[in-house]
Structures are given as C-alpha cells and as structure tokens.
Amino acid sequence: MKNVTRPKNFIMGFFCTFFLIFLPMISPAMPPQTEKDERAQAARTAQRLESILKSAPAGIGMVENRVMTDVNDYILNLTGYSRQELIGKHARMLYPSQEEFDFVGREKYRQIALKGTGSVETRWLCKNGDIRHIILSSTPLDIENPGAGVTFTVLDITGRKEAETKLLESEERFRSLFEGNTAVMLLIKPETGDILDANPAAIDYYGWSRSTLTRMRIQDINTFSPEEVQQEMQKAAANARNHFEFRHQRADGSIRDVAVFSSGVHIGSEKLLFSIIHDITDRKEAEASLLSRTRWFLTGIAAFALVLMGLSSGLLLSLRQQRKAQQALETSEESLKRQNNVLNALLNNLSSGVFMVEAPGGRPLIANPMAQKLLGAGVLPEINRRNISEMYRAHRPGSTEPYPVDEMPIIRGMKGENSHIDDMIVERPDGSEVWLEVFGTPIRNDAGEIWASLVHFQDITERKEAEAEREKLHAQLAQAQKMESVGRLAGGVAHDFNNMLGVILGHADLALSLLEPEDAPYPDLEEIRKAALRSADLTRQLLGFARRQTIAPEILNLNNTVEEMLKMLRRLIGEDIDLMWKPAEHIWTVRLDPSQVDQILANLCVNARDAITGVGKITIETANTSFGTSYCASHAGFIPGDYVMLAVSDSGSGMDAETLSHVFEPFFTTKEMGKGTGLGLATVYGIIKQNMGFVNIYSEPGQGTSFKIYIPRHGEAADTVPDKKNAPAETRGTETILLVEDEPMLLDVTRTMLENSGYTVLSAGSPGEAIQLARECEESIALLLTDVVMPEMNGRDLAEKLKALHPSMDQLFMSGYTANVIARQGVLKEGVHFIQKPFSGRELAGEIREILG
C-alpha cells in the first residue's frame, strides 16, 4: 500500500467544488425573518445535502474515533452493506486485515498532522468477500480535536489496479519467453536500427556481451548497406514483409547466413521490431553443393546423350528421362538466373567501380554503372592488355604519358598479384578528370588457374585536392616563418647598425667637406661614404621585405609617381632595352609611400634588364581592376576588392616553375656570385604585403616574365606634394637647435654637422639633460632634434614637456629602430616630422630647412 497524490487531488478538488458551488445553494440568500421560515429553510438545506450526497461520484462519509456515523449510497453500493449494517459500526470491519487497518490509521493521522488532510491507497473487504482497491481521503472537522469527527471520501480504483496487474503479468510472460528461448532474439528500434535488447541465445551466437550488443546497431552486424537494411526494417515495421535472408557478422569475424523473422510489437507507447534469427549457413552451403553436383550431373548427362546419339541416332530417350532432364535443367537455370540477379543487383548498387578483364588477353568482361560513370566509358571491345591505359586515357599526376601498363592493378592481377595504387588520373570524354584509388586482385578457377583480373576503384579527387591544399598551406606557413625569422634578425640589428652607419657617414661627410676632390684622401673617404650608403640601403631592403621598414604613406596617383621615375629608369636599364609606358586613364588613387614605389620599380626593372640578353623590351602599365568573391575562390592568392594594378613585363628569358616557387625568398638569386644579394624581389614582396596588396607572376622559360602588383584602392584624391626638385638649394641656417641623442659618438658627429651648417647647437645626452638646457636657455629654441627611443623617456614625451618651455619650437624625430617599434612611440602619425638613421649632413640640413622654412 502507498500514498497516492493524483486521486487525492481529485478529492480535494471535489470538496472545493462542493463548498464553492453547492454551499451557497444551501445557505439562505437572506436571514429568515420568523421561526417558521427558519424551519422551512433548514428542511430545504437538508434535502439539497441529501440529494448531493446521493449523486456524488465518490463515497462520502463521517467517522468519530473510527466509528462510522454517516455514509452515502456510493459506499453502500461499493461494500454491499446496508446503512443499518454500517452506521455505528467500527471501520475495522471493512479491512481484510488488522495490519492494513492499523497502517491506514497511522498514515492518515500522520498526514493530517502535517497538512490538515490525509490520503491513503488501501483495500476494503466487501460483504460478499470481494476485495476492492480504493483511495481513502480524510479531513477532520476540527484540526485541534480529531475526536470531534472526521469526514472521508472514497474512490474505487479496482479496475485500474487489475489492468496494471494484467499488464505486469503480460510483460513478465514476454520477458520469460524472451530470456529463456533457445532461438536468437533481438529487440530493434526501426527508425535507427539501434539494438535495444538481446536474449542470452543472441549473446552466445554473436559472441558479444549484452552491453556491447545494446550499444550497436543492426547495420553493424548486417553485411548489407545501411540504406538497404533501413528499407527492410521499414517493411517489417509496416508489416509489409516479415521474412528476410541476410548475412550477419559475429564477434570472431565470421560471416553467417541467417533467416530473420521480424514483426512490429508495442512496448509501452513505443513500436519496436521483434526479430527471431535462425542460422541457415549449413542449408545455404548444402544448396550450393547440390547446385554444383547438379551442374556436373547435367554435364555428364549431356555428354552421355551425345554418345548415345552418335551410336544410335534412331534411339530416343524415354518420356520419363526427358521429363527428369527437363526438370533438372529448369532448376539449374532458375538457380543460375537467381544468382545472376543477385550479382547484377550487387554490381549495380556498389558505390565503387568494378571492372573485370579476361586473362591473359585483357578483353573486358564486366564494368558496373559506377565504373562507367568514373571512367566515362563502359566495356570497349577493342581494348586489350597492351592499350588499356591509352584507351581509358589514364596517366599519373603531372604527366601526360599513358599510365605504365605493367604497373596497372588490372594487369598485375593477370600475373597473380594483389595490388593497390592511388596515383591514377583518368581523363573522361567530356574533358573532366577524376583521381582514382584502385585495388586489384586475380580471379582463379577451381584448379587455381588465373582466368580473369578484377579491380575495384573509387573517386578520391576531393581527398587529393584537400591534401594538395594542406601541402600548399604548409609551404606558405614555412615561407612566412622563414621571412618572419629574417625580419626579426633585421629588426634586431637595425638600430645599432644604423647608429654605427650614422657615425661613419657623418664623419665621412665632415672629412670630405674639409678637402678638395684633388686631395689624396678624398677618393678613399668618398669610397667609405659610398660603402656606408650601400650598407644603409641593404638594411632598408632587409626591413622592406620583412615589412618593418619605416614608411610615410601618401595618397598617390600612380601614373604621376611612375612618370617621375621614367627618366631614372631609362638610365638604369640602358639604351639597348626599350622602356614602354602605358598609363591607364582615370586611374584610382592609392595610399603608399612614394619611396616604396621607387623601390618596387627599380628592383623589378633591374631584374628585367638582367633577364634580357642584347636588345629587348620592358613594359610598365597601370590599370583599375576589381575582383569578386567567386573569381577569388577559383584563383589562389587573389583577394576580393578594388585595386590599382602596376605591371612590369619583360621579353627576357623567363623562369621555370621551380624558380618561381622560390622567387620571393630572401637571399635567393639566380645571378652570378657578387651580382645580386637576393633581396630585390623579397623587398618588393614585403612592400606589397605591408600595404595590404598582393602580387601575381606570369612566366615561362623563353617567354618573358610579367609581375602584376595589386594595391588597394583609396577613396580620396591624390595629395598635393611640394616638388622637392624645385626646393631652394640653401641648407644653412642660424637658428638654435636642441639636439638630444643617447649615443655619444652619434651625438658628437650630428652636432658637428649642424654647426658646420651654421646653426647654434645645444647638445644633450639624455632627456633630463635636455630639459635642464631648455630651462636655462633664455633665447628662443627653433627646433628640437631628438632620438625616439631613449632610456629615461621617449622622444615624443620629451617634446611634450619641452613645448611648455618653448611653445613655438618645432620638432624633428630621428631613429634607427624599425617601423613597428617607432610606431608605438607615436612619431609616425600624419604631420609629424621624422628622419630615418643613418643620414648624411646634406639630408639632415635639407630636412631642417624644409621644417623651419
């Protein structure tokens, strides 16, 4: 017996309905005015109560100290007792045992103590001896005084209990039948094929434990394809078919022929498949053996018939012999037809291509539909073992020669070899190509002789394309890491190297300014100066390809920028080479450092010049171009957007694929020793990437080369840049300059260069010293020339502090660090003056005069 909440809720609802609906009907609408009215009203109330109690859909009664004081007709009909037999009697008479009676009392009053009412599921003993299952709910009239009386309600649930018992017994009978049966039985979910349960016979037969089997699907056991198994399960679930023959795999790897009888069963609210499996392997083998013996017997009969016909053409077979022979022949033909149907169904539904040729000639015998689809052709009668590769247009990747016949699995199968390849590409008649993975095996007769060769193959084009893409990405990553490593090296040494070059270049300029060209030391000093400039250019090239070069981008019209370079480029390439310039009309603007355009054109034109032997032609052209997403998806390296194209093409010797794959690598060169650093194209590549562009090369040996560079379009008009060529040549001045440099040698040489140009110089080796000098200086300081990166504070912060002391002071920043370091100091912003170390005295003086005017 147990507590029940659902019937209890019903009873509570009944009482709520009673008090809310019927009580107002019983109670008078207005207080009675006379004693007669009161008696009449009381009579009507009693009649209504009696009517409600008689028609109530549940038993209602009252007990005092568990003695029944009132019950309605429902209880009388339920128990079979009359009202006189129950009223005044102890409730114990309704219970089958003292134990059940005591339990109801304890549980009821326990619940009443907790929540004011109690509900218990129990049994009542009827007058005729029947047992009825009920739900008894009780509520005291006075919660503080249970002895004052308790009202109770009763609901008969015998029908429900009997139904539950029958269902439980039915499930127990099914479980007993399922677990104890010697036949292999499975419960399967038809929608997915999940094995929900397996009896001990199934566990013994398949060799897996129950827990393993119930984690598997029937598709894991059945050798048919998952789609075919799913179709058959749907037929069984719909009762369209209940008998099947399959081949099942067991845990030891063996394959067994089985007959399966399946039908839908309802377990609770779910419909499942109940399958009984019988092993018919022995029967199948006996049928196969019988069929084989029948074939030999028929052969013998035919031979015997021929002999008899030869000996006596006038003798005829008896009618009985003819009938037997005909029946045997029909049976054999039917069996062969059935086998052919199975074989054809298997071949037609395979997802792999199957191809068989006769040995040793190579005549095609079988090509299933998938083979015809993959090869683009079926059985070609003119094929033999010598031309099979050529006829089906098979070749290896990267080659147009026919695939070597002796290495093809179909030919190796004729030699008795099992083989496997994944490097065969077949060109189909429509021009499309498919990459195949092929498995080959010989086919032998009962005597062990090879009479055919069989291959099966599948399309692995997508897999190979994915592998190629992965290899390409790995190569790009390696290239990026290599360039990043050299870039870090260049960036690491750039600062100190530029400072040293600045000292060398400064002293060389100072010494040259004290000499005349005819003086003996002059040529040597000039060579020192040139070597320092070449070293500075080498550092810039290293930083350029590593994308750490300090740049000052401007909004440019590339046509104007290129035209300014043409004269210099013509001198650079020589008179034997014709330079063609083809500018596009209405060219878009780009945001680019003009000096980087000079670097790109100089490097590309020098490379083009070196690729031309004798006379030739170099063409420079510009164009507006846009790339869409679909175009870029099919062209590696292209990025969607609007671009300005700058192309440099030559009629030189061109490059092969191997050279093209290394052309942008730093220090890679095809020139002779001493004639190239290998940094020219690496620098071009770095500049393009630094400006969010990309480059494509088109080249073939003997056909020349074309570099097409794509720089992102900028929406604004080109900047108006002052023409430095027409700037005044005067570079001297008399203003006061505050020089701040933490490298002593560079501080000395820079101070000397400025003093030689006529300036008054206040030199400081640290920011603190510079602030002190600025405070003590009573006259106006025209310009602050300061290093960017210094120990105490950076040049930008120093300039802010000094601005408060000298508000009209201009600033010029200098540094030998790379662009990514300087950018963090805030001195590469638009409108800020900056000069890159190393610099000559003339360059410094010119920059100062441009600032001071």
N, C-alpha and C positions, 0 to 999 in steps of 0.2 A: 504493500500500500504506500502511496506517496501523495504529496501535496500537488494540487492542480491549480494553475493560475487562470487558464482560459475559461473553464466553466465558472470559476469564481467571479471573473469579470462580468460574465453574463448575468449572474445572480445579483451582483451589486448594481448592474445596470437596470435589472428588473425592479429592484426596490426603489432606485432613484426615480424611475418612470412612475412607479406606484405613487410615491409621495408627491411628485411634482404635478401629475395629471389627475389622479383619482381623488387625492385628498381634498382639493378644492371642490370637487363634485359632492363630496360627503359633507363638508363643512357648510353651514348656512351662509348665505350671502350677507344677511343682516341679523343682528341679535334678535331672538324671539321676544315678543312683547308679553306673552302670557304663558302660564304653566301648560296650558293645552297645546300651545304652539311648540313648546319645548318637547313635549312627548311625541308630537307628530314628526317633528324634525328628527328626533332620536330614532324613531321607527324607520323613517326613510333611510337614514345613515346605515342602520343595521342591515336593511335589505340590500343596499348597494354593496356593503362589505361582503355579505354572504354571496352575492352574485359574482363579485370579483374573485373571491377565493375559489368558487366552484369552477370558474372558467380559466383560471390561471394556468399557463403552460408549464408549471413546475409545482412540486409538492411544497406546501407551506404549512407550518405547524408551530406549536409552542410547547416548551418543557419547563418544569420547575424542579430543580435538583434531579434532572434527568428522568422525571416522570412526565409523561405526555398529558398535556391539559387540553390541547386542541389540535386537529389535523384537518386538511381539506380533502376533497374527493380524490385528487391525484394520488395522494398517499394511500387511500383506501384501495383504489384500483391497482396500484403498484404492488401492495403487500397481500391483497386478498382478504384482509381482516375487515370486520365491520367497525363502525365508530365506537360501539359499546365495548368491543374487544380491545381497543387500543387506549381509549381515554381512561386515565387514572392508572395505566399500567407503566411499569418501568421499561425504559428503552432497551434494556438488555435483551428482551425477547426478540428483537429484530436483528440481532447479530449472530452469526454462525458460531462464534467462539468468544470466550471471556477475553482472550488476548486481543482480538480485534476491537471489542468494546472498550477495553482499557486504553488501547492506543488512540482511539478517536477522542476519548475524554482528555487525555494528556495533550495531544496535538492541538485540539480545538481551543482549550483554555490557554495554551502557550501562545497561540496566535492572537487570541483576544487580548491577552495581557500586553502584547507588543503593539497591535494596531487597531484594537477595538472590535475586530471581527475575525472569524476563522473559517477555513475551507479545507476539507479533507476528502480524498478519494478512498472509498471503503466498499464493503459488501453488506447487503441486507438479506435476511432469511425470510422468505415469504411463507404464508400459511400452508401452501401446498408442498413446501420443501424446496422450491426453486431458489436459486441464488441469483440476486440481481446486483450488478455493479452500479454504484451511484456516486455522485458528488454531493457532499453534505456541507452546507454553509450555515454558520450560526452567528447571531448578533445579540448580545444581552440588552435587556430593556434598560438596565442601569449598570453602567460600566463599573461603578464603585461597589455594587451589590449584586454579584452574579446570581445569588439565591432568589432574587426578585423575579426571575424568569428569563428565558432565552427563546427568541424566535429563530426558526431554522427553515431553510429551503432545501429541496431535494431534486436532483436531475438524474434520470435513468440513462446510463451510458453503456448498458449491457450489449447493445447491438454493435457499438464501436469496438468494445473490448473483444467480442467474438471475432470480428473482422480482422483485428490486429493479430489475434492468436492464429487464425487460419493462414494469414499471410506469413507469419513467422514459421509455421509448420511447413508451408509450401517452400519457403527458402531453404529450410533445413533439409527437406527431401531432395531439392535440387543440388545442394552442396554435397549431400551424401552420395548422390548419383555421380556428380562431377568428380569428387575426390576418390571414390572407391572404384571407378570404372577402369578396366584394363585398356580401353581404347584411348588413343591420344586425343585430347580435347583442349580447345583454346577458346577464350572469350576475346573478341576483337572489336575495336571501335571502328565502324565502317568509314567514317569521314576521314580518318587519318591513317588507319592501319595499325594503330597502337595495340599491342598485346596487353590486355588488362589482367588476364589470369590464365594460368596453365595448370592442368592437373598433374599428379605425380607421374602418370604414364607419359605425358608430354616431356616432363623433365628428364626421365630416363631415356626417351627416344632421341631427343635433340642433343642431350649432353650438357646443356646449360642449366644453371641453378634457376629457381623460380624468380629471384630478384633480378637476375640478368635478363631472363626472358621478358619480364614485365617492363624492362627499360628499352626493349627492342620493338621494332615494327615488323609486320608480316612481310614487308618489302625487303627486310634484311635477310630473311630466310628464303623467300621465293626467288628463283633464278630468272623469272620473267622480269621485264622492265617495270619500274614503279607505276608507270601510266597504265600498263595492261592489268597489273594487279588491282589498281584502283577501279578500273572499269568492271572487273569481275566482282569485286566487293559490292559495287553499286547494284549489280544484277542480283546478287544474293540478298542484299538488304531489301530490295524491292520485290523479292520472291519471284523474280523472272527466271531464275535458274538456281538450282541448289546442288548440282553435282559438277565437279571440276577435276581435271587432272593437271598436276603441276610437278615441278622438280624442286625439292627443298634441300637446303644445305644444312648440315649439322655442325656441331662444335668442333669435331675432329676433321672438318674439311670435306667429308664425303658428301656426295650428291645422291639423293634417293628419289625414285619416282613415287608419287603419292596420289591417292584419290581423296578428294576433300568433299565432304557433305556439309553444307552451310545453310543456316536459316536464321531469320531475324527473331530475337527474343527481347522481351521488355524486362529490364531490371530496374525496378523503381519507375522513374519517369523517363529513363533513357533506353533507346533501342540499340541493341548490340547484335553482333554476329556470333552465333554459337556454331563452332566448326568441329567436326569429327574427322580425323585424319587416319587413313589406312595406308600402310606401306605396300606398294604394288610393284616394287623393283623386280622381285623374282618373276612375277607374272609377265612384266614387260620383257625381261630377258628371255623367258620361255617363248614368248611370242616372236621375238627377234630370231631365236634359234629355229623355231618352227618355220618361220618365213624363209630363212636361209636354206633349211633342208628341203623346203618346198621348191625353191628355185633350182637346187641341184637335181631334185627328183624330176622336175619338169624338163630340165635339160636332158636328163637320161632318157625320159620317155620320148622326147623329140628325136634323139639320136636313134633309139630303138625303132621308132616308127619309120625313120628313113631307111634303116637296114632292111626292115620287113618289106617296105615299098620297093626296094631295089631287088630283093629276092623274088618277090611275087607281087607284081603290080596288080594282079587280079583279086588279091585278098583285101578284104575291108575289115576295119575294126568293128567289133560288135557294138551294138547300140549302147550297151551298158558302159563299155570302156570309153566310148566317145563322150557320154554324159559326165563320167567322172573326170576325164581330162578337161572338159569344158568348165566344169565347176572349179577345179583346181586353178585353171588359168584365170578365171574371173576373180577368184580370191586373191591370187598373186597380183593381178593388175590393180585391183582395188587397193591393196596394201601399198603397192608402189605409188599409186595415184595419191593416196593419203600422205605418204612420205614426201612426195614432191610438193604437195600443197603446204606442208609444214615448212619444208626447206624454202619455198618461194616466199612464204609469209615472213620467215626469219630474215631472209636477204632483203626483202622489200622494206622492212621496218628498222633495219640496223642504221644507227647514226654514223657508222663508219663505212667507208668504201670497201668493197670486196671485189677482188679481181683474180681470176684463175686462168692459167695458160697450160696447154698440153706440153708435156716433156717427151722428147728433147727439142721438138721443133719450135715451140713458142707460140703455137696457134691459140688465140684467145678462146676460152670456153664460157666464162661467166663474167659479167660486170653488173653489179646490182645498181639500183637507181642512184644511190648516193655516190657510187664510183663514177657514174656517167655525169652527175652534177659537178663533182670536184674536177674531173679530167676534161669536162666539156665535150666528151665523146664516149660512146659505148664500145661494143665489140667491133673492131675494124678488121675485116677478113684478110687484108693484105699485110697484117703485122706478122713478124717472126722475131726470133730471138736476136737477130742482128740489127733490126731497125726499130725496135720498140721504143727506145729512148727518143729517137728522132721523130717518129710518128706522133708521139704524145707530147712533143716539144718540152722535154724535161731537161733541166740544167741546174747547175749549182749556183748559189748566190754569188753575184759579182762576175759571172761568166756567161757568155752566150753560146759556148760549146755544148753539144748534147751531153747529158749525164753519161759517164762511162758505163757502158752496158754491163760489163763483168762485175761492177760494184752494185748493180741494182738488186734489191732483195728478190725480185721475181726471177732473175737469172740465177742468183745464188741458191734459190730454192731448188732449181733443177739439178744443182750439184750436190744436193743433200744438206745444205747449210741452213740453219736458222739465223736470221739477221735482223738488224734494226738500224734505220738511219733517220735523221731529222734535218737533212740539208738538201732536200729536193724541192725545186720550184717548177711548176708546170704552167706553161702559157696556154690559156684556153683560146678557142677560135675567136671569141669576141675581144681578144686582146688583154683581158684581165689575167692576173697571175695569182696563184694560190701556192702557199708553202705547205708541204706535206711531211708528216711523220709516218714512216712506213715500216711495217713488221712483215717479214716473210718467213715461210716455212714450206718444206717439201711435203707432198702428198704421196703416200706409199700404198700399194695393194697388199693383199694378204701374204704375198711372198716377200714383202719387204722391198719391192722394186719401185722406183720413183716413176710415177706416170703423169704427175702434174705438179705445178708450183702455185701456191696460194699466197696472196698478200692482202692485208687489210690496212687501211690508212685513214688518217683524219686531218682536217684542216687546222693548222697551228699558226696561221698567218697573224692573227691578233697577238698570240703569245710571243712570236718572234719580233713583231713590231714593238711590243712592250719591252722586251729585252733590249732591243736596239735603242729605245728611248732612254732606258735606265743607263746603258753604257754611255750614251751621249751626255746625260746629266752628270755622270761620274767624271767624264772627261772635262766638262765645263767647270765642275767643282774643283778638280785638280788644278786647272788653269787659273781659276780665281784665287785659290790658295797660294799658288806659286807667285802670282802677281802681287798678292797681299804681302807675302813674305819679303819680296824685294822692296815693295813700297815701305814696309816698316823699317827695313835696313836703310833705305834712302832717307826716310824721315828722321831716323835716329841720328844719322851723321850730319844731316843738312845744316843744323845750327852751328855746330863747332867748325865744320868745314867752311861754311860761308863766312864766319868771322875771320878765320885764318886767311881766306882768299881776299877778304876786305883789307886786311893789313898789307898783304903782298901787293895788291892792286894799288892801294893808296900810296905806299912808299914808291912803287914804280912810277906812278904819275908825278909824284913830288920830285923824284930824281930827274925825270925827263924834262920837267918844267925848268930845271936849273941848267940844262945842257942844250947845245945846238946839235942838229942832226949830223953834222960832220965830226962831232967829238967822238973819241974812240969808244967810251962806254955806252953811247946812245943805242947802237943796234942790239947790244946784249940786254939792255933794260927794256927795249921795245919787245924783244922775244919773251922776256919774263912777263911783261904786261899781257901779251897775246896768250901765253900759256894760262895765265890766271883767268882771262876772259873765257877761253875754251873750257877750263875746269868749271867755271860758273855755269856755262851753257850745259855741260854734262850733268851737273847737279839739277838744273832746271828740267832736263829731259827725264832724268830718273823720277823727279817729283811729278812731272807731267803724266807719264804712263801710270804712276801709282795714284793719280788723282789727288795729290797733296800739294799741287802747285798753287801758289798764291795768285789769285786772279781778280780782275776788276771788270766784271761783265757790264756791257753797254747794249742798248737796243740798236741793232745794226741793220742796214740794208746791205746784204752780202754782195750785191753787184758793185756797189761803191767801194767796199773793202777790197774786193778782188782786183778791181781796176787799178787801185793804188799800188798793188803788188806786181802788176804785169811787167813793168819795166825791169824791176829787180829779178823777176823770174826768168825773163828772156836772157839776161846776162848770165844767170845761174845755169841754164841748160845748154847754152852755146848756140852758134849760128847754124849748125847742121840740122838742128831739130826745129821744126815749125811749131809754134805755140798758137793754138786756135782758142778763141774766147767766144762762148755762146751764152750770153746772159738771157734769162727769161724776162718777159715783160711783166710789170705789176707784181714784182716779187714780194712775198710776205717778209715781215721783219723777224729777226731772231734776237735773243739776248745772249751775248757772247763776248768774251774778252777779245778785242781786235788782235792782240799779240798772239792769241791762240790760233786765230785764222791764219796769221803769218806762218806759224809753226806747221800747221797742217799742210798748207800749200807748199812750203819749202821742202818738207820731208817727202811728200808724195811726188813732187816734180823731180827731186834728186833721184829717187828710186826709179822713176820712169825714164829719166835720162840714162841711168846706168843699165837699164834693160834694153836700150836701143843700140844696135850696132850700126855705125855710119849715120845715114840720114833717116829721119823718121818724123813722127808727129805726136804731139801731146795736146789733148783737148780738155779744156776746163769749161764746165757748163753748170748752170743753175736751173732750178725748176720748182714750182709749187706742186706738192703731191699729198694725197690723203690715203690712208689705209683703213679699211673697215675690219670689223671683228672676224667676219667669215674668211676674208683674204688672209689675215694674220694667222688664223687657225691652221691654214694649209701651207704657210711659209714660215719656217723656223727662223726665229730671231727678229721678226717684224713685230712692231707694237702699234696698236690702233691709235689714230690721231692725225692731225695736220702737221706737215713737216715742210721745211725748205731743204731741197736736195742740192748738195755740192758734189759734183762728179769730176774725177780726174782720170782720163783714159789715155793709154799709150798704144803704139803699134810695135811694142817690143817683143821679147822672146816668150813672154807668158810664164805661167807656173803650173806644175802638175799638182795633183790632189794632195800628195804628201807634203809638199812645200806649203800649200795653202793652209794645211792644218796647223802649221807652226808659225805662220807669218806674223802674228801679233805677240809672240813670246819675247820677253826681254832677252837681249844678247843673242838672239837667233839671227844669223845672216848667211847669205849665200855668196857674199863678196869675198875677195881675197883678203888674207891677213893684213891688217893695217889700213884697209879701205872702208871699213864700216864698223860701228860699235854695236849694231843690232838693237839700237834703242829708237830709231826713227819711227817705225810703224807702231812700236809699243807706245811711244809718246802720243801718236795720233789716236790710238785706241783709248788711251787714258783720258785725253782731252774730250773725246766724243762722249765717253761714259760720264765724265764729270759734269757735262752739260745735258745729261738725260737723253742723249741721242743714241743711234746705232749705225752700224756700217755693214755693207754687203760688198763682197768681192766677186767679180766675174772674170775668170781667167782660164785659158787653155794653152798648153805648150804650142808656141809658134803663132798664136792668135792675139797676143797682146793681153793687157790687163785693164780692168775698169774698177776703180774704187768709187762707190756711191755712198755718200755720207748724208745722214738724215738728222737735222737739228730741229727740235720742236718749234713750231710757230709761236711768235709773240704777238699779242693783240695791239700793242701801241705803235706809234710812228717812231721812226729811227731818231736817235739822239743827234743833236747838232753838236758836233765835237770841234773845238778850235783846231785849226790846221797848225800843227806844231812846226811844219816845214817853214811856215812864214813867220814864226815867232821871232822876236828880236834875238840876235846872237849875243847880246850883252848878258853876262852871267855874274858880274861883280856887284858888290853892294857894300854899304857902310853901316847897316843896322847891327843891333846887338842880338846875338843868338845864344840861348841857353842850351848847351849840349849835355845830354845825360847818357852815359854808356858804362856798363859794369865791367867790360873787358878792357883792361888798361892799355894794351897795345893799340886796339882799335880806337880808343878814346883819344890817344895822342895823335894818330895819323889823321883822324877826322878833324880834330881841332886845327891841325896844321893846314889841311886842305881849305878849311873855312877862312882861316886867317890870310892864306895866300889869295883868296878871292876878295879880300878887303873887309871882311866882317870882324866885329868885336865879339870875342867868344868867351862865355862863362862856362867852363867845363866842370862836370860833377861825375864822380864815380859811383854814386848811389842816389836813390830818390831823396833820402834825408838831407844829403849834402846839397842837392838841387833846391830843395825848399829853403834851406838856410841862405843860399846865394840869392834866391829870388827876394827874400825878405830884406836882405842887406842892400840890394841894388836899388838905387834911387832913380836911375834913369829908366826909360821905357824899354822893355824887352819885346822885340818884334816877333820872335819865333822861338818855340820850344822844339828842339830836335832830340827825340828820346827813343831809346830802345823800348820794345814792347814788353818782353819778359825779363824781369829783374827780381832779385831776392826779396827786397823789402815790400815793394808794391809794384803792380804792373803799370805800364806807361799811360794807360787810359785813366786810372785813378790818380796818378801823379798830375796829369793835365787838368783834371777837375779841381784839384787842390790849388794848383798854381793860378788857375783862372780867377780865383778870388783875389789874388795879389796883383795880377796884371790882366785885367779884363779884356784888353784889346789884343792880347798875344795870340798869334796863330800857332798851329801845331803841325808837325810832320813826324810821323812814326816810322821807325825802321826796325827790321828784324831779319834774322837768318833762319827762323823756325818755319815749319811747314804751314800750309794754309789752314789745316784743321786745328792746329794749336793756336794760331793767331786769331782765328775767327772767334774762339771762346773769349778773347780779351776785348772784343767789340770794336776793333780798329779796321775791319774790312767793310763797315757799313757805308752806304752811299753818302758822299760828301766829306768823308774823312780822307786826309792825305797820307799816303803810305809809299815807302820806297823799300824795295827788297835788297837785302845784302846778298852778295857784295856789289858795290857800286864804285864807279870812278869819280874823281873830283869833278869832271865836267858834268856827269849825270846829276850829281848832288847839287851842284851850283845851279844847273838849269831848273831842277825841281823847285829849289828855294825861290828863284826869281819868278817862277810861274805862280807861286803862292803869294809872295809879297808884292808882285806887280812891278 
